Amino acid sequence: MSPDFVIGFGRQAIELCLMMSLPMLGVGLAVGVVVSVVQAATQIQEMTLTFIPKIVCMFLALLLALPWLMERMITFTHEVFINIPTYIR
């Protein structure tokens, strides 16, 4: 294995991790902005008010994105296992 291969493999793994975390992080960001705007408009400054909607919405996003996430993980793992003889050389 050359250093270029290791860097490329690590890059591919990091890209997959970022791609898989994007739906939950995006939903968390959107819900956080909406809750912050509502808090600013109503002047309710309760700290726990921001966490509950974020957690619930991120959990729902995880449930909705789970089939796609599993397909991506299975594809990546399958490619890694199929190419193990190539990696050893």
PDB file of N, CA, C and O in Angstrom:
ATOM      1  N   MET A   1       0.840  -1.179   0.000  1.00  0.00           N
ATOM      2  CA  MET A   1       0.000   0.000   0.000  1.00  0.00           C
ATOM      3  C   MET A   1       0.888   1.245   0.000  1.00  0.00           C
ATOM      4  O   MET A   1       1.801   1.398   0.811  1.00  0.00           O
ATOM      5  N   SER A   2       0.581   2.096  -0.920  1.00  0.00           N
ATOM      6  CA  SER A   2       1.350   3.329  -1.016  1.00  0.00           C
ATOM      7  C   SER A   2       0.705   4.416  -0.153  1.00  0.00           C
ATOM      8  O   SER A   2      -0.466   4.311   0.213  1.00  0.00           O
ATOM      9  N   PRO A   3       1.459   5.439   0.162  1.00  0.00           N
ATOM     10  CA  PRO A   3       0.883   6.546   0.940  1.00  0.00           C
ATOM     11  C   PRO A   3      -0.288   7.215   0.220  1.00  0.00           C
ATOM     12  O   PRO A   3      -1.240   7.657   0.864  1.00  0.00           O
ATOM     13  N   ASP A   4      -0.225   7.291  -1.099  1.00  0.00           N
ATOM     14  CA  ASP A   4      -1.326   7.884  -1.860  1.00  0.00           C
ATOM     15  C   ASP A   4      -2.608   7.065  -1.698  1.00  0.00           C
ATOM     16  O   ASP A   4      -3.700   7.621  -1.583  1.00  0.00           O
ATOM     17  N   PHE A   5      -2.462   5.732  -1.691  1.00  0.00           N
ATOM     18  CA  PHE A   5      -3.634   4.875  -1.512  1.00  0.00           C
ATOM     19  C   PHE A   5      -4.240   5.075  -0.136  1.00  0.00           C
ATOM     20  O   PHE A   5      -5.459   5.181  -0.005  1.00  0.00           O
ATOM     21  N   VAL A   6      -3.404   5.129   0.891  1.00  0.00           N
ATOM     22  CA  VAL A   6      -3.898   5.285   2.265  1.00  0.00           C
ATOM     23  C   VAL A   6      -4.607   6.629   2.416  1.00  0.00           C
ATOM     24  O   VAL A   6      -5.662   6.708   3.045  1.00  0.00           O
ATOM     25  N   ILE A   7      -4.034   7.681   1.845  1.00  0.00           N
ATOM     26  CA  ILE A   7      -4.658   9.000   1.908  1.00  0.00           C
ATOM     27  C   ILE A   7      -5.994   8.992   1.169  1.00  0.00           C
ATOM     28  O   ILE A   7      -6.979   9.550   1.654  1.00  0.00           O
ATOM     29  N   GLY A   8      -6.027   8.363   0.007  1.00  0.00           N
ATOM     30  CA  GLY A   8      -7.268   8.278  -0.760  1.00  0.00           C
ATOM     31  C   GLY A   8      -8.339   7.479  -0.039  1.00  0.00           C
ATOM     32  O   GLY A   8      -9.510   7.858  -0.040  1.00  0.00           O
ATOM     33  N   PHE A   9      -7.940   6.376   0.575  1.00  0.00           N
ATOM     34  CA  PHE A   9      -8.881   5.549   1.322  1.00  0.00           C
ATOM     35  C   PHE A   9      -9.428   6.304   2.533  1.00  0.00           C
ATOM     36  O   PHE A   9     -10.626   6.252   2.812  1.00  0.00           O
ATOM     37  N   GLY A  10      -8.558   6.997   3.241  1.00  0.00           N
ATOM     38  CA  GLY A  10      -8.997   7.801   4.386  1.00  0.00           C
ATOM     39  C   GLY A  10      -9.921   8.926   3.956  1.00  0.00           C
ATOM     40  O   GLY A  10     -10.905   9.228   4.632  1.00  0.00           O
ATOM     41  N   ARG A  11      -9.599   9.544   2.829  1.00  0.00           N
ATOM     42  CA  ARG A  11     -10.444  10.615   2.298  1.00  0.00           C
ATOM     43  C   ARG A  11     -11.830  10.090   1.954  1.00  0.00           C
ATOM     44  O   ARG A  11     -12.840  10.734   2.239  1.00  0.00           O
ATOM     45  N   GLN A  12     -11.864   8.919   1.342  1.00  0.00           N
ATOM     46  CA  GLN A  12     -13.136   8.312   0.974  1.00  0.00           C
ATOM     47  C   GLN A  12     -13.962   7.985   2.230  1.00  0.00           C
ATOM     48  O   GLN A  12     -15.176   8.188   2.238  1.00  0.00           O
ATOM     49  N   ALA A  13     -13.325   7.490   3.267  1.00  0.00           N
ATOM     50  CA  ALA A  13     -14.026   7.169   4.516  1.00  0.00           C
ATOM     51  C   ALA A  13     -14.547   8.435   5.199  1.00  0.00           C
ATOM     52  O   ALA A  13     -15.664   8.446   5.714  1.00  0.00           O
ATOM     53  N   ILE A  14     -13.751   9.486   5.204  1.00  0.00           N
ATOM     54  CA  ILE A  14     -14.189  10.743   5.814  1.00  0.00           C
ATOM     55  C   ILE A  14     -15.344  11.350   5.028  1.00  0.00           C
ATOM     56  O   ILE A  14     -16.292  11.864   5.621  1.00  0.00           O
ATOM     57  N   GLU A  15     -15.275  11.295   3.692  1.00  0.00           N
ATOM     58  CA  GLU A  15     -16.369  11.799   2.872  1.00  0.00           C
ATOM     59  C   GLU A  15     -17.660  11.040   3.159  1.00  0.00           C
ATOM     60  O   GLU A  15     -18.735  11.637   3.224  1.00  0.00           O
ATOM     61  N   LEU A  16     -17.552   9.727   3.330  1.00  0.00           N
ATOM     62  CA  LEU A  16     -18.733   8.924   3.646  1.00  0.00           C
ATOM     63  C   LEU A  16     -19.310   9.326   5.001  1.00  0.00           C
ATOM     64  O   LEU A  16     -20.526   9.456   5.147  1.00  0.00           O
ATOM     65  N   CYS A  17     -18.451   9.521   5.978  1.00  0.00           N
ATOM     66  CA  CYS A  17     -18.929   9.934   7.313  1.00  0.00           C
ATOM     67  C   CYS A  17     -19.619  11.290   7.252  1.00  0.00           C
ATOM     68  O   CYS A  17     -20.670  11.479   7.865  1.00  0.00           O
ATOM     69  N   LEU A  18     -19.044  12.222   6.528  1.00  0.00           N
ATOM     70  CA  LEU A  18     -19.656  13.545   6.402  1.00  0.00           C
ATOM     71  C   LEU A  18     -20.985  13.471   5.654  1.00  0.00           C
ATOM     72  O   LEU A  18     -21.951  14.131   6.038  1.00  0.00           O
ATOM     73  N   MET A  19     -21.038  12.676   4.594  1.00  0.00           N
ATOM     74  CA  MET A  19     -22.262  12.522   3.821  1.00  0.00           C
ATOM     75  C   MET A  19     -23.365  11.895   4.670  1.00  0.00           C
ATOM     76  O   MET A  19     -24.534  12.261   4.549  1.00  0.00           O
ATOM     77  N   MET A  20     -22.986  10.949   5.528  1.00  0.00           N
ATOM     78  CA  MET A  20     -23.982  10.271   6.353  1.00  0.00           C
ATOM     79  C   MET A  20     -24.479  11.155   7.497  1.00  0.00           C
ATOM     80  O   MET A  20     -25.617  11.002   7.941  1.00  0.00           O
ATOM     81  N   SER A  21     -23.657  12.060   7.972  1.00  0.00           N
ATOM     82  CA  SER A  21     -24.075  12.928   9.069  1.00  0.00           C
ATOM     83  C   SER A  21     -24.838  14.158   8.575  1.00  0.00           C
ATOM     84  O   SER A  21     -25.470  14.855   9.368  1.00  0.00           O
ATOM     85  N   LEU A  22     -24.782  14.422   7.283  1.00  0.00           N
ATOM     86  CA  LEU A  22     -25.394  15.630   6.729  1.00  0.00           C
ATOM     87  C   LEU A  22     -26.899  15.733   6.976  1.00  0.00           C
ATOM     88  O   LEU A  22     -27.348  16.815   7.355  1.00  0.00           O
ATOM     89  N   PRO A  23     -27.707  14.695   6.791  1.00  0.00           N
ATOM     90  CA  PRO A  23     -29.151  14.873   7.028  1.00  0.00           C
ATOM     91  C   PRO A  23     -29.482  15.282   8.463  1.00  0.00           C
ATOM     92  O   PRO A  23     -30.290  16.185   8.680  1.00  0.00           O
ATOM     93  N   MET A  24     -28.866  14.627   9.432  1.00  0.00           N
ATOM     94  CA  MET A  24     -29.168  14.963  10.822  1.00  0.00           C
ATOM     95  C   MET A  24     -28.648  16.352  11.196  1.00  0.00           C
ATOM     96  O   MET A  24     -29.332  17.106  11.888  1.00  0.00           O
ATOM     97  N   LEU A  25     -27.456  16.685  10.747  1.00  0.00           N
ATOM     98  CA  LEU A  25     -26.903  18.000  11.067  1.00  0.00           C
ATOM     99  C   LEU A  25     -27.681  19.118  10.393  1.00  0.00           C
ATOM    100  O   LEU A  25     -27.891  20.178  10.981  1.00  0.00           O
ATOM    101  N   GLY A  26     -28.110  18.879   9.151  1.00  0.00           N
ATOM    102  CA  GLY A  26     -28.912  19.878   8.440  1.00  0.00           C
ATOM    103  C   GLY A  26     -30.244  20.133   9.125  1.00  0.00           C
ATOM    104  O   GLY A  26     -30.659  21.281   9.279  1.00  0.00           O
ATOM    105  N   VAL A  27     -30.911  19.067   9.534  1.00  0.00           N
ATOM    106  CA  VAL A  27     -32.182  19.212  10.244  1.00  0.00           C
ATOM    107  C   VAL A  27     -31.951  19.907  11.581  1.00  0.00           C
ATOM    108  O   VAL A  27     -32.729  20.782  11.963  1.00  0.00           O
ATOM    109  N   GLY A  28     -30.904  19.534  12.287  1.00  0.00           N
ATOM    110  CA  GLY A  28     -30.597  20.187  13.565  1.00  0.00           C
ATOM    111  C   GLY A  28     -30.337  21.673  13.394  1.00  0.00           C
ATOM    112  O   GLY A  28     -30.771  22.482  14.213  1.00  0.00           O
ATOM    113  N   LEU A  29     -29.634  22.032  12.338  1.00  0.00           N
ATOM    114  CA  LEU A  29     -29.354  23.439  12.066  1.00  0.00           C
ATOM    115  C   LEU A  29     -30.636  24.198  11.754  1.00  0.00           C
ATOM    116  O   LEU A  29     -30.869  25.281  12.291  1.00  0.00           O
ATOM    117  N   ALA A  30     -31.468  23.629  10.886  1.00  0.00           N
ATOM    118  CA  ALA A  30     -32.713  24.304  10.506  1.00  0.00           C
ATOM    119  C   ALA A  30     -33.644  24.470  11.708  1.00  0.00           C
ATOM    120  O   ALA A  30     -34.215  25.543  11.904  1.00  0.00           O
ATOM    121  N   VAL A  31     -33.799  23.434  12.501  1.00  0.00           N
ATOM    122  CA  VAL A  31     -34.662  23.526  13.677  1.00  0.00           C
ATOM    123  C   VAL A  31     -34.081  24.512  14.683  1.00  0.00           C
ATOM    124  O   VAL A  31     -34.828  25.267  15.306  1.00  0.00           O
ATOM    125  N   GLY A  32     -32.777  24.519  14.851  1.00  0.00           N
ATOM    126  CA  GLY A  32     -32.152  25.473  15.766  1.00  0.00           C
ATOM    127  C   GLY A  32     -32.377  26.909  15.362  1.00  0.00           C
ATOM    128  O   GLY A  32     -32.623  27.767  16.209  1.00  0.00           O
ATOM    129  N   VAL A  33     -32.295  27.179  14.062  1.00  0.00           N
ATOM    130  CA  VAL A  33     -32.530  28.546  13.577  1.00  0.00           C
ATOM    131  C   VAL A  33     -33.987  28.945  13.803  1.00  0.00           C
ATOM    132  O   VAL A  33     -34.268  30.056  14.250  1.00  0.00           O
ATOM    133  N   VAL A  34     -34.913  28.036  13.492  1.00  0.00           N
ATOM    134  CA  VAL A  34     -36.330  28.341  13.678  1.00  0.00           C
ATOM    135  C   VAL A  34     -36.640  28.588  15.157  1.00  0.00           C
ATOM    136  O   VAL A  34     -37.332  29.548  15.494  1.00  0.00           O
ATOM    137  N   VAL A  35     -36.135  27.736  16.025  1.00  0.00           N
ATOM    138  CA  VAL A  35     -36.382  27.909  17.461  1.00  0.00           C
ATOM    139  C   VAL A  35     -35.741  29.203  17.956  1.00  0.00           C
ATOM    140  O   VAL A  35     -36.322  29.893  18.794  1.00  0.00           O
ATOM    141  N   SER A  36     -34.573  29.538  17.462  1.00  0.00           N
ATOM    142  CA  SER A  36     -33.918  30.786  17.875  1.00  0.00           C
ATOM    143  C   SER A  36     -34.723  32.007  17.435  1.00  0.00           C
ATOM    144  O   SER A  36     -34.842  32.979  18.181  1.00  0.00           O
ATOM    145  N   VAL A  37     -35.269  31.955  16.233  1.00  0.00           N
ATOM    146  CA  VAL A  37     -36.091  33.073  15.753  1.00  0.00           C
ATOM    147  C   VAL A  37     -37.353  33.198  16.607  1.00  0.00           C
ATOM    148  O   VAL A  37     -37.752  34.304  16.973  1.00  0.00           O
ATOM    149  N   VAL A  38     -37.975  32.067  16.923  1.00  0.00           N
ATOM    150  CA  VAL A  38     -39.169  32.097  17.778  1.00  0.00           C
ATOM    151  C   VAL A  38     -38.812  32.622  19.163  1.00  0.00           C
ATOM    152  O   VAL A  38     -39.568  33.409  19.733  1.00  0.00           O
ATOM    153  N   GLN A  39     -37.688  32.207  19.708  1.00  0.00           N
ATOM    154  CA  GLN A  39     -37.262  32.700  21.022  1.00  0.00           C
ATOM    155  C   GLN A  39     -36.989  34.193  20.981  1.00  0.00           C
ATOM    156  O   GLN A  39     -37.335  34.911  21.919  1.00  0.00           O
ATOM    157  N   ALA A  40     -36.374  34.667  19.910  1.00  0.00           N
ATOM    158  CA  ALA A  40     -36.083  36.097  19.809  1.00  0.00           C
ATOM    159  C   ALA A  40     -37.372  36.902  19.649  1.00  0.00           C
ATOM    160  O   ALA A  40     -37.491  38.003  20.187  1.00  0.00           O
ATOM    161  N   ALA A  41     -38.329  36.353  18.914  1.00  0.00           N
ATOM    162  CA  ALA A  41     -39.584  37.073  18.693  1.00  0.00           C
ATOM    163  C   ALA A  41     -40.436  37.117  19.961  1.00  0.00           C
ATOM    164  O   ALA A  41     -41.087  38.125  20.235  1.00  0.00           O
ATOM    165  N   THR A  42     -40.436  36.041  20.727  1.00  0.00           N
ATOM    166  CA  THR A  42     -41.270  35.982  21.928  1.00  0.00           C
ATOM    167  C   THR A  42     -40.518  36.352  23.197  1.00  0.00           C
ATOM    168  O   THR A  42     -41.128  36.495  24.256  1.00  0.00           O
ATOM    169  N   GLN A  43     -39.224  36.505  23.106  1.00  0.00           N
ATOM    170  CA  GLN A  43     -38.348  36.823  24.232  1.00  0.00           C
ATOM    171  C   GLN A  43     -38.406  35.771  25.330  1.00  0.00           C
ATOM    172  O   GLN A  43     -38.236  36.081  26.509  1.00  0.00           O
ATOM    173  N   ILE A  44     -38.646  34.525  24.934  1.00  0.00           N
ATOM    174  CA  ILE A  44     -38.572  33.393  25.862  1.00  0.00           C
ATOM    175  C   ILE A  44     -37.153  32.854  25.762  1.00  0.00           C
ATOM    176  O   ILE A  44     -36.760  32.365  24.703  1.00  0.00           O
ATOM    177  N   GLN A  45     -36.390  32.927  26.816  1.00  0.00           N
ATOM    178  CA  GLN A  45     -34.987  32.524  26.784  1.00  0.00           C
ATOM    179  C   GLN A  45     -34.752  31.274  27.627  1.00  0.00           C
ATOM    180  O   GLN A  45     -33.856  31.245  28.470  1.00  0.00           O
ATOM    181  N   GLU A  46     -35.543  30.267  27.398  1.00  0.00           N
ATOM    182  CA  GLU A  46     -35.392  29.001  28.113  1.00  0.00           C
ATOM    183  C   GLU A  46     -34.389  28.124  27.357  1.00  0.00           C
ATOM    184  O   GLU A  46     -34.566  27.864  26.167  1.00  0.00           O
ATOM    185  N   MET A  47     -33.345  27.671  28.041  1.00  0.00           N
ATOM    186  CA  MET A  47     -32.285  26.891  27.392  1.00  0.00           C
ATOM    187  C   MET A  47     -32.773  25.518  26.943  1.00  0.00           C
ATOM    188  O   MET A  47     -32.358  25.024  25.895  1.00  0.00           O
ATOM    189  N   THR A  48     -33.650  24.900  27.729  1.00  0.00           N
ATOM    190  CA  THR A  48     -34.109  23.554  27.363  1.00  0.00           C
ATOM    191  C   THR A  48     -35.054  23.584  26.174  1.00  0.00           C
ATOM    192  O   THR A  48     -35.277  22.549  25.547  1.00  0.00           O
ATOM    193  N   LEU A  49     -35.609  24.730  25.849  1.00  0.00           N
ATOM    194  CA  LEU A  49     -36.523  24.843  24.719  1.00  0.00           C
ATOM    195  C   LEU A  49     -35.824  24.554  23.400  1.00  0.00           C
ATOM    196  O   LEU A  49     -36.473  24.114  22.451  1.00  0.00           O
ATOM    197  N   THR A  50     -34.536  24.784  23.317  1.00  0.00           N
ATOM    198  CA  THR A  50     -33.823  24.529  22.062  1.00  0.00           C
ATOM    199  C   THR A  50     -33.459  23.058  21.896  1.00  0.00           C
ATOM    200  O   THR A  50     -33.376  22.570  20.769  1.00  0.00           O
ATOM    201  N   PHE A  51     -33.242  22.346  22.992  1.00  0.00           N
ATOM    202  CA  PHE A  51     -32.757  20.970  22.885  1.00  0.00           C
ATOM    203  C   PHE A  51     -33.838  19.974  22.501  1.00  0.00           C
ATOM    204  O   PHE A  51     -33.593  19.104  21.666  1.00  0.00           O
ATOM    205  N   ILE A  52     -35.010  20.074  23.075  1.00  0.00           N
ATOM    206  CA  ILE A  52     -36.061  19.085  22.840  1.00  0.00           C
ATOM    207  C   ILE A  52     -36.480  19.039  21.363  1.00  0.00           C
ATOM    208  O   ILE A  52     -36.502  17.950  20.789  1.00  0.00           O
ATOM    209  N   PRO A  53     -36.810  20.162  20.725  1.00  0.00           N
ATOM    210  CA  PRO A  53     -37.184  20.082  19.308  1.00  0.00           C
ATOM    211  C   PRO A  53     -36.039  19.575  18.419  1.00  0.00           C
ATOM    212  O   PRO A  53     -36.275  18.828  17.470  1.00  0.00           O
ATOM    213  N   LYS A  54     -34.813  19.976  18.725  1.00  0.00           N
ATOM    214  CA  LYS A  54     -33.666  19.507  17.938  1.00  0.00           C
ATOM    215  C   LYS A  54     -33.514  17.997  18.047  1.00  0.00           C
ATOM    216  O   LYS A  54     -33.336  17.316  17.037  1.00  0.00           O
ATOM    217  N   ILE A  55     -33.583  17.473  19.254  1.00  0.00           N
ATOM    218  CA  ILE A  55     -33.406  16.040  19.456  1.00  0.00           C
ATOM    219  C   ILE A  55     -34.502  15.255  18.752  1.00  0.00           C
ATOM    220  O   ILE A  55     -34.225  14.258  18.086  1.00  0.00           O
ATOM    221  N   VAL A  56     -35.746  15.703  18.897  1.00  0.00           N
ATOM    222  CA  VAL A  56     -36.868  14.999  18.270  1.00  0.00           C
ATOM    223  C   VAL A  56     -36.751  15.041  16.754  1.00  0.00           C
ATOM    224  O   VAL A  56     -36.927  14.019  16.091  1.00  0.00           O
ATOM    225  N   CYS A  57     -36.457  16.205  16.200  1.00  0.00           N
ATOM    226  CA  CYS A  57     -36.354  16.333  14.742  1.00  0.00           C
ATOM    227  C   CYS A  57     -35.151  15.570  14.188  1.00  0.00           C
ATOM    228  O   CYS A  57     -35.237  14.977  13.113  1.00  0.00           O
ATOM    229  N   MET A  58     -34.049  15.582  14.903  1.00  0.00           N
ATOM    230  CA  MET A  58     -32.882  14.829  14.440  1.00  0.00           C
ATOM    231  C   MET A  58     -33.146  13.330  14.495  1.00  0.00           C
ATOM    232  O   MET A  58     -32.686  12.592  13.624  1.00  0.00           O
ATOM    233  N   PHE A  59     -33.875  12.871  15.499  1.00  0.00           N
ATOM    234  CA  PHE A  59     -34.241  11.464  15.579  1.00  0.00           C
ATOM    235  C   PHE A  59     -35.161  11.084  14.427  1.00  0.00           C
ATOM    236  O   PHE A  59     -35.000  10.018  13.833  1.00  0.00           O
ATOM    237  N   LEU A  60     -36.126  11.946  14.103  1.00  0.00           N
ATOM    238  CA  LEU A  60     -37.012  11.678  12.962  1.00  0.00           C
ATOM    239  C   LEU A  60     -36.237  11.678  11.645  1.00  0.00           C
ATOM    240  O   LEU A  60     -36.502  10.858  10.766  1.00  0.00           O
ATOM    241  N   ALA A  61     -35.285  12.592  11.511  1.00  0.00           N
ATOM    242  CA  ALA A  61     -34.455  12.609  10.306  1.00  0.00           C
ATOM    243  C   ALA A  61     -33.624  11.337  10.205  1.00  0.00           C
ATOM    244  O   ALA A  61     -33.431  10.805   9.111  1.00  0.00           O
ATOM    245  N   LEU A  62     -33.132  10.850  11.334  1.00  0.00           N
ATOM    246  CA  LEU A  62     -32.381   9.597  11.341  1.00  0.00           C
ATOM    247  C   LEU A  62     -33.262   8.438  10.899  1.00  0.00           C
ATOM    248  O   LEU A  62     -32.833   7.595  10.111  1.00  0.00           O
ATOM    249  N   LEU A  63     -34.486   8.392  11.401  1.00  0.00           N
ATOM    250  CA  LEU A  63     -35.404   7.323  11.006  1.00  0.00           C
ATOM    251  C   LEU A  63     -35.724   7.380   9.516  1.00  0.00           C
ATOM    252  O   LEU A  63     -35.805   6.343   8.857  1.00  0.00           O
ATOM    253  N   LEU A  64     -35.905   8.589   8.985  1.00  0.00           N
ATOM    254  CA  LEU A  64     -36.223   8.724   7.562  1.00  0.00           C
ATOM    255  C   LEU A  64     -35.022   8.419   6.673  1.00  0.00           C
ATOM    256  O   LEU A  64     -35.180   7.862   5.587  1.00  0.00           O
ATOM    257  N   ALA A  65     -33.835   8.777   7.122  1.00  0.00           N
ATOM    258  CA  ALA A  65     -32.629   8.586   6.306  1.00  0.00           C
ATOM    259  C   ALA A  65     -31.972   7.233   6.534  1.00  0.00           C
ATOM    260  O   ALA A  65     -31.011   6.897   5.842  1.00  0.00           O
ATOM    261  N   LEU A  66     -32.462   6.453   7.480  1.00  0.00           N
ATOM    262  CA  LEU A  66     -31.806   5.196   7.828  1.00  0.00           C
ATOM    263  C   LEU A  66     -31.654   4.222   6.653  1.00  0.00           C
ATOM    264  O   LEU A  66     -30.581   3.636   6.510  1.00  0.00           O
ATOM    265  N   PRO A  67     -32.670   4.020   5.805  1.00  0.00           N
ATOM    266  CA  PRO A  67     -32.449   3.105   4.667  1.00  0.00           C
ATOM    267  C   PRO A  67     -31.314   3.573   3.749  1.00  0.00           C
ATOM    268  O   PRO A  67     -30.504   2.763   3.298  1.00  0.00           O
ATOM    269  N   TRP A  68     -31.260   4.863   3.479  1.00  0.00           N
ATOM    270  CA  TRP A  68     -30.199   5.398   2.625  1.00  0.00           C
ATOM    271  C   TRP A  68     -28.840   5.269   3.313  1.00  0.00           C
ATOM    272  O   TRP A  68     -27.849   4.921   2.672  1.00  0.00           O
ATOM    273  N   LEU A  69     -28.794   5.548   4.616  1.00  0.00           N
ATOM    274  CA  LEU A  69     -27.541   5.433   5.358  1.00  0.00           C
ATOM    275  C   LEU A  69     -27.038   3.990   5.365  1.00  0.00           C
ATOM    276  O   LEU A  69     -25.849   3.742   5.164  1.00  0.00           O
ATOM    277  N   MET A  70     -27.938   3.050   5.595  1.00  0.00           N
ATOM    278  CA  MET A  70     -27.544   1.639   5.614  1.00  0.00           C
ATOM    279  C   MET A  70     -27.048   1.194   4.240  1.00  0.00           C
ATOM    280  O   MET A  70     -26.078   0.444   4.140  1.00  0.00           O
ATOM    281  N   GLU A  71     -27.709   1.652   3.195  1.00  0.00           N
ATOM    282  CA  GLU A  71     -27.278   1.288   1.836  1.00  0.00           C
ATOM    283  C   GLU A  71     -25.873   1.816   1.555  1.00  0.00           C
ATOM    284  O   GLU A  71     -25.048   1.110   0.974  1.00  0.00           O
ATOM    285  N   ARG A  72     -25.601   3.045   1.963  1.00  0.00           N
ATOM    286  CA  ARG A  72     -24.263   3.617   1.765  1.00  0.00           C
ATOM    287  C   ARG A  72     -23.207   2.855   2.561  1.00  0.00           C
ATOM    288  O   ARG A  72     -22.128   2.567   2.042  1.00  0.00           O
ATOM    289  N   MET A  73     -23.513   2.527   3.824  1.00  0.00           N
ATOM    290  CA  MET A  73     -22.547   1.794   4.652  1.00  0.00           C
ATOM    291  C   MET A  73     -22.305   0.390   4.110  1.00  0.00           C
ATOM    292  O   MET A  73     -21.165  -0.074   4.072  1.00  0.00           O
ATOM    293  N   ILE A  74     -23.361  -0.281   3.694  1.00  0.00           N
ATOM    294  CA  ILE A  74     -23.209  -1.636   3.164  1.00  0.00           C
ATOM    295  C   ILE A  74     -22.413  -1.616   1.872  1.00  0.00           C
ATOM    296  O   ILE A  74     -21.561  -2.480   1.661  1.00  0.00           O
ATOM    297  N   THR A  75     -22.673  -0.649   1.005  1.00  0.00           N
ATOM    298  CA  THR A  75     -21.923  -0.541  -0.247  1.00  0.00           C
ATOM    299  C   THR A  75     -20.445  -0.300   0.022  1.00  0.00           C
ATOM    300  O   THR A  75     -19.593  -0.951  -0.582  1.00  0.00           O
ATOM    301  N   PHE A  76     -20.131   0.626   0.920  1.00  0.00           N
ATOM    302  CA  PHE A  76     -18.738   0.922   1.236  1.00  0.00           C
ATOM    303  C   PHE A  76     -18.039  -0.300   1.832  1.00  0.00           C
ATOM    304  O   PHE A  76     -16.923  -0.637   1.437  1.00  0.00           O
ATOM    305  N   THR A  77     -18.696  -0.957   2.777  1.00  0.00           N
ATOM    306  CA  THR A  77     -18.105  -2.132   3.418  1.00  0.00           C
ATOM    307  C   THR A  77     -17.919  -3.261   2.419  1.00  0.00           C
ATOM    308  O   THR A  77     -16.906  -3.960   2.447  1.00  0.00           O
ATOM    309  N   HIS A  78     -18.891  -3.440   1.537  1.00  0.00           N
ATOM    310  CA  HIS A  78     -18.791  -4.479   0.507  1.00  0.00           C
ATOM    311  C   HIS A  78     -17.599  -4.208  -0.414  1.00  0.00           C
ATOM    312  O   HIS A  78     -16.844  -5.124  -0.740  1.00  0.00           O
ATOM    313  N   GLU A  79     -17.434  -2.965  -0.828  1.00  0.00           N
ATOM    314  CA  GLU A  79     -16.298  -2.606  -1.690  1.00  0.00           C
ATOM    315  C   GLU A  79     -14.965  -2.837  -0.975  1.00  0.00           C
ATOM    316  O   GLU A  79     -14.003  -3.298  -1.589  1.00  0.00           O
ATOM    317  N   VAL A  80     -14.909  -2.521   0.305  1.00  0.00           N
ATOM    318  CA  VAL A  80     -13.671  -2.738   1.067  1.00  0.00           C
ATOM    319  C   VAL A  80     -13.345  -4.227   1.133  1.00  0.00           C
ATOM    320  O   VAL A  80     -12.210  -4.629   0.877  1.00  0.00           O
ATOM    321  N   PHE A  81     -14.344  -5.047   1.476  1.00  0.00           N
ATOM    322  CA  PHE A  81     -14.095  -6.489   1.586  1.00  0.00           C
ATOM    323  C   PHE A  81     -13.751  -7.118   0.247  1.00  0.00           C
ATOM    324  O   PHE A  81     -12.901  -8.007   0.188  1.00  0.00           O
ATOM    325  N   ILE A  82     -14.389  -6.680  -0.824  1.00  0.00           N
ATOM    326  CA  ILE A  82     -14.090  -7.230  -2.153  1.00  0.00           C
ATOM    327  C   ILE A  82     -12.664  -6.871  -2.574  1.00  0.00           C
ATOM    328  O   ILE A  82     -11.994  -7.671  -3.227  1.00  0.00           O
ATOM    329  N   ASN A  83     -12.201  -5.693  -2.212  1.00  0.00           N
ATOM    330  CA  ASN A  83     -10.892  -5.218  -2.661  1.00  0.00           C
ATOM    331  C   ASN A  83      -9.756  -5.514  -1.687  1.00  0.00           C
ATOM    332  O   ASN A  83      -8.651  -5.005  -1.876  1.00  0.00           O
ATOM    333  N   ILE A  84      -9.987  -6.313  -0.660  1.00  0.00           N
ATOM    334  CA  ILE A  84      -8.908  -6.641   0.292  1.00  0.00           C
ATOM    335  C   ILE A  84      -7.704  -7.284  -0.405  1.00  0.00           C
ATOM    336  O   ILE A  84      -6.572  -6.924  -0.080  1.00  0.00           O
ATOM    337  N   PRO A  85      -7.890  -8.212  -1.340  1.00  0.00           N
ATOM    338  CA  PRO A  85      -6.687  -8.754  -2.017  1.00  0.00           C
ATOM    339  C   PRO A  85      -5.904  -7.676  -2.773  1.00  0.00           C
ATOM    340  O   PRO A  85      -4.677  -7.732  -2.848  1.00  0.00           O
ATOM    341  N   THR A  86      -6.611  -6.710  -3.322  1.00  0.00           N
ATOM    342  CA  THR A  86      -5.925  -5.609  -4.020  1.00  0.00           C
ATOM    343  C   THR A  86      -5.183  -4.723  -3.030  1.00  0.00           C
ATOM    344  O   THR A  86      -4.095  -4.232  -3.333  1.00  0.00           O
ATOM    345  N   TYR A  87      -5.754  -4.514  -1.861  1.00  0.00           N
ATOM    346  CA  TYR A  87      -5.127  -3.654  -0.860  1.00  0.00           C
ATOM    347  C   TYR A  87      -3.842  -4.271  -0.317  1.00  0.00           C
ATOM    348  O   TYR A  87      -2.900  -3.552   0.016  1.00  0.00           O
ATOM    349  N   ILE A  88      -3.800  -5.586  -0.226  1.00  0.00           N
ATOM    350  CA  ILE A  88      -2.638  -6.260   0.348  1.00  0.00           C
ATOM    351  C   ILE A  88      -1.415  -6.114  -0.559  1.00  0.00           C
ATOM    352  O   ILE A  88      -0.292  -6.020  -0.064  1.00  0.00           O
ATOM    353  N   ARG A  89      -1.610  -6.095  -1.840  1.00  0.00           N
ATOM    354  CA  ARG A  89      -0.486  -6.008  -2.794  1.00  0.00           C
ATOM    355  C   ARG A  89       0.221  -4.715  -2.733  1.00  0.00           C
ATOM    356  O   ARG A  89       1.181  -4.501  -3.473  1.00  0.00           O
TER     357      ARG A  89
END
